[in-house]
Structures are given as structure tokens and as C-alpha cells.
Amino acid sequence: MSGRVVYLDVGGSAAVEDERIVGVFDMDNTTWSYLTRDFLARAEQRGLVKNAAEDLPRSFVLCADETVILTQPSTGTLVRRLENQERTNG
């Protein structure tokens, strides 16, 4: 990268620096697994889950510090937002 900070708008007045993002995951496609459900439950018990969704979350963003951000936008929307930010700021 060019040294510029790029943020991903995850909704709910929240944004995440792109360098902190480990992955963006679809709730419907990942939470069927007990491993994912267990991971999310443990993250919540540790106070690491932040809810940026105003309604039922459609996806979640996993950050390098193990923070999980629940979001309303779909994974496709979040990826497009990030790509647009990188293009604009790159």
C-alpha cells in the first residue's frame, strides 16, 4: 500500500482500518458450523463482539485483535466498499 490509511465502513457509524481486517464472513454460510458458533460465543463472553448492525446481522468482520464486528451489509457489499476505498485512496 501507499502508506495511506484505508477504512472500511461496516455500518452503524463504525469503520475498521483495512490493515486490521483478517476476514469478512457471511453469517448464514458460517454459523451452521458449531466451530464458528463456539468461536463467536467465546468472543462474546470475552467482550470482543461489537454490534454495528441495526437489525439482524448479515455478516461479521474478524479483526487482528480478535474483535468481531457484527454488520448489516452483506459480505459482497463490504468487499466492494473496501475495493472502492482502496482504489480511491491508492
Backbone as CSV, one residue per row, in Angstrom:
resi,resn,N_x,N_y,N_z,CA_x,CA_y,CA_z,C_x,C_y,C_z
1,MET,0.836,-1.189,0.000,0.000,0.000,0.000,0.875,1.243,0.000
2,SER,0.235,2.351,-0.243,0.948,3.611,-0.365,1.181,4.297,0.969
3,GLY,0.898,3.650,2.081,1.071,4.262,3.383,-0.165,5.012,3.848
4,ARG,-1.164,5.114,2.992,-2.406,5.778,3.380,-3.275,4.801,4.164
5,VAL,-3.999,5.345,5.102,-4.906,4.524,5.903,-6.235,4.429,5.169
6,VAL,-6.713,3.204,5.006,-7.989,2.956,4.345,-8.923,2.337,5.368
7,TYR,-10.125,2.890,5.451,-11.118,2.379,6.387,-12.276,1.738,5.643
8,LEU,-12.794,0.662,6.211,-13.985,0.009,5.697,-15.161,0.435,6.548
9,ASP,-16.168,1.037,5.921,-17.404,1.402,6.604,-18.225,0.129,6.779
10,VAL,-18.387,-0.310,8.021,-19.124,-1.542,8.294,-20.558,-1.258,8.711
11,GLY,-20.949,-0.003,8.686,-22.306,0.379,9.049,-22.401,0.794,10.503
12,GLY,-23.540,1.357,10.849,-23.765,1.765,12.230,-22.741,2.746,12.746
13,SER,-22.273,3.645,11.906,-21.259,4.648,12.274,-19.941,4.023,12.702
14,ALA,-19.669,2.808,12.253,-18.425,2.125,12.604,-17.569,1.924,11.352
15,ALA,-16.275,1.986,11.550,-15.330,1.750,10.465,-14.133,0.998,11.026
16,VAL,-13.499,0.212,10.152,-12.350,-0.594,10.554,-11.210,-0.319,9.592
17,GLU,-10.039,-0.102,10.128,-8.851,0.092,9.300,-8.564,-1.202,8.543
18,ASP,-8.321,-1.090,7.241,-8.160,-2.290,6.408,-7.020,-3.190,6.868
19,GLU,-5.990,-2.630,7.439,-4.845,-3.417,7.904,-5.220,-4.335,9.074
20,ARG,-6.306,-4.019,9.768,-6.742,-4.815,10.929,-7.651,-5.978,10.541
21,ILE,-8.170,-5.973,9.308,-9.160,-6.964,8.899,-8.487,-8.293,8.566
22,VAL,-8.948,-9.340,9.254,-8.490,-10.705,8.966,-9.405,-11.333,7.926
23,GLY,-10.721,-11.106,8.060,-11.674,-11.667,7.117,-13.061,-11.100,7.297
24,VAL,-13.853,-11.261,6.243,-15.249,-10.855,6.245,-16.054,-12.120,5.965
25,PHE,-17.022,-12.421,6.841,-17.718,-13.696,6.778,-19.225,-13.515,6.738
26,ASP,-19.894,-14.325,5.946,-21.347,-14.334,5.839,-21.928,-15.131,7.007
27,MET,-22.869,-14.553,7.715,-23.461,-15.228,8.881,-24.173,-16.517,8.494
28,ASP,-24.963,-16.483,7.421,-25.718,-17.672,7.022,-24.804,-18.830,6.626
29,ASN,-23.717,-18.527,5.958,-22.827,-19.584,5.459,-21.821,-20.082,6.483
30,THR,-21.636,-19.359,7.570,-20.612,-19.775,8.537,-21.184,-20.260,9.862
31,THR,-22.317,-19.750,10.262,-22.807,-20.090,11.605,-23.493,-21.449,11.688
32,TRP,-23.622,-22.152,10.584,-24.136,-23.524,10.656,-23.118,-24.430,11.337
33,SER,-21.843,-24.049,11.305,-20.781,-24.847,11.911,-20.709,-24.578,13.418
34,TYR,-20.659,-25.642,14.188,-20.543,-25.469,15.636,-19.227,-24.782,15.998
35,LEU,-18.191,-24.943,15.185,-16.915,-24.279,15.465,-17.060,-22.763,15.390
36,THR,-17.768,-22.288,14.374,-17.983,-20.843,14.253,-18.871,-20.336,15.376
37,ARG,-19.946,-21.062,15.656,-20.834,-20.651,16.754,-20.082,-20.612,18.079
38,ASP,-19.226,-21.599,18.316,-18.430,-21.637,19.540,-17.444,-20.468,19.587
39,PHE,-16.801,-20.189,18.462,-15.871,-19.067,18.387,-16.583,-17.752,18.706
40,LEU,-17.747,-17.546,18.086,-18.493,-16.306,18.324,-18.981,-16.212,19.764
41,ALA,-19.406,-17.325,20.338,-19.864,-17.329,21.735,-18.712,-16.984,22.678
42,ARG,-17.535,-17.558,22.426,-16.379,-17.253,23.280,-15.939,-15.801,23.121
43,ALA,-15.989,-15.283,21.899,-15.642,-13.882,21.670,-16.612,-12.973,22.413
44,GLU,-17.882,-13.325,22.407,-18.872,-12.522,23.123,-18.638,-12.568,24.628
45,GLN,-18.325,-13.745,25.166,-18.042,-13.878,26.598,-16.831,-13.036,27.007
46,ARG,-15.883,-12.894,26.113,-14.673,-12.112,26.391,-14.859,-10.625,26.111
47,GLY,-16.058,-10.235,25.660,-16.338,-8.827,25.393,-15.746,-8.325,24.094
48,LEU,-15.501,-9.227,23.159,-14.851,-8.850,21.909,-15.810,-8.665,20.743
49,VAL,-17.113,-8.833,20.980,-18.096,-8.686,19.908,-18.706,-7.290,19.977
50,LYS,-18.643,-6.587,18.855,-19.242,-5.261,18.730,-20.356,-5.367,17.703
51,ASN,-21.512,-4.831,18.022,-22.645,-4.919,17.118,-22.830,-3.592,16.395
52,ALA,-22.527,-3.578,15.096,-22.715,-2.391,14.277,-23.963,-2.533,13.403
53,ALA,-24.726,-3.605,13.612,-25.941,-3.860,12.834,-27.146,-3.265,13.548
54,GLU,-28.000,-2.614,12.785,-29.220,-2.059,13.367,-30.338,-3.088,13.391
55,ASP,-30.182,-4.154,12.638,-31.150,-5.241,12.576,-30.363,-6.538,12.699
56,LEU,-30.904,-7.628,12.241,-30.156,-8.891,12.267,-28.890,-8.768,11.430
57,PRO,-27.753,-9.161,11.975,-26.515,-9.054,11.206,-26.487,-10.057,10.055
58,ARG,-25.950,-9.612,8.928,-25.815,-10.478,7.761,-24.396,-10.998,7.615
59,SER,-23.451,-10.314,8.241,-22.055,-10.735,8.137,-21.297,-10.276,9.370
60,PHE,-20.060,-10.744,9.481,-19.210,-10.253,10.554,-17.790,-10.083,10.046
61,VAL,-17.101,-9.127,10.654,-15.717,-8.817,10.310,-14.854,-9.265,11.479
62,LEU,-13.858,-10.084,11.185,-12.901,-10.521,12.200,-11.661,-9.656,12.071
63,CYS,-11.256,-9.051,13.189,-10.093,-8.166,13.204,-8.894,-8.880,13.822
64,ALA,-7.713,-8.355,13.548,-6.468,-8.958,14.009,-6.393,-9.055,15.530
65,ASP,-7.050,-8.144,16.241,-7.040,-8.185,17.708,-8.130,-9.091,18.271
66,GLU,-8.726,-9.918,17.409,-9.777,-10.880,17.732,-11.143,-10.239,17.970
67,THR,-11.261,-8.943,17.724,-12.558,-8.288,17.787,-13.419,-8.797,16.640
68,VAL,-14.693,-9.021,16.924,-15.664,-9.436,15.924,-16.704,-8.324,15.823
69,ILE,-16.896,-7.813,14.613,-17.875,-6.749,14.407,-19.027,-7.312,13.584
70,LEU,-20.214,-7.348,14.195,-21.413,-7.799,13.503,-21.926,-6.657,12.642
71,THR,-22.244,-6.947,11.366,-22.623,-5.892,10.432,-23.908,-6.235,9.692
72,GLN,-24.585,-5.197,9.248,-25.795,-5.354,8.444,-25.484,-5.606,6.972
73,PRO,-24.514,-4.904,6.376,-24.246,-5.134,4.946,-23.758,-6.562,4.678
74,SER,-24.053,-7.037,3.468,-23.598,-8.366,3.068,-22.088,-8.363,2.858
75,THR,-21.514,-9.544,2.790,-20.068,-9.638,2.549,-19.707,-9.017,1.209
76,GLY,-20.539,-9.223,0.195,-20.266,-8.635,-1.119,-20.218,-7.122,-1.064
77,THR,-21.151,-6.523,-0.342,-21.177,-5.063,-0.193,-19.927,-4.578,0.536
78,LEU,-19.546,-5.267,1.599,-18.353,-4.858,2.356,-17.089,-4.957,1.509
79,VAL,-16.967,-6.024,0.735,-15.785,-6.194,-0.126,-15.753,-5.095,-1.189
80,ARG,-16.900,-4.783,-1.802,-16.940,-3.704,-2.800,-16.570,-2.366,-2.170
81,ARG,-17.064,-2.099,-0.969,-16.715,-0.845,-0.287,-15.211,-0.746,-0.074
82,LEU,-14.618,-1.844,0.365,-13.178,-1.846,0.609,-12.406,-1.647,-0.686
83,GLU,-12.810,-2.339,-1.739,-12.144,-2.182,-3.032,-12.259,-0.756,-3.536
84,ASN,-13.435,-0.133,-3.394,-13.629,1.257,-3.826,-12.763,2.212,-3.015
85,GLN,-12.670,1.990,-1.707,-11.825,2.838,-0.856,-10.364,2.710,-1.262
86,GLU,-9.916,1.482,-1.514,-8.518,1.268,-1.895,-8.214,1.902,-3.235
87,ARG,-9.173,1.818,-4.174,-8.989,2.447,-5.486,-8.922,3.962,-5.347
88,THR,-9.801,4.518,-4.531,-9.863,5.967,-4.347,-8.624,6.490,-3.626
89,ASN,-8.169,5.762,-2.613,-7.054,6.238,-1.794,-5.702,5.684,-2.237
90,GLY,-5.704,4.742,-3.136,-4.467,4.076,-3.542,-3.728,4.837,-4.542
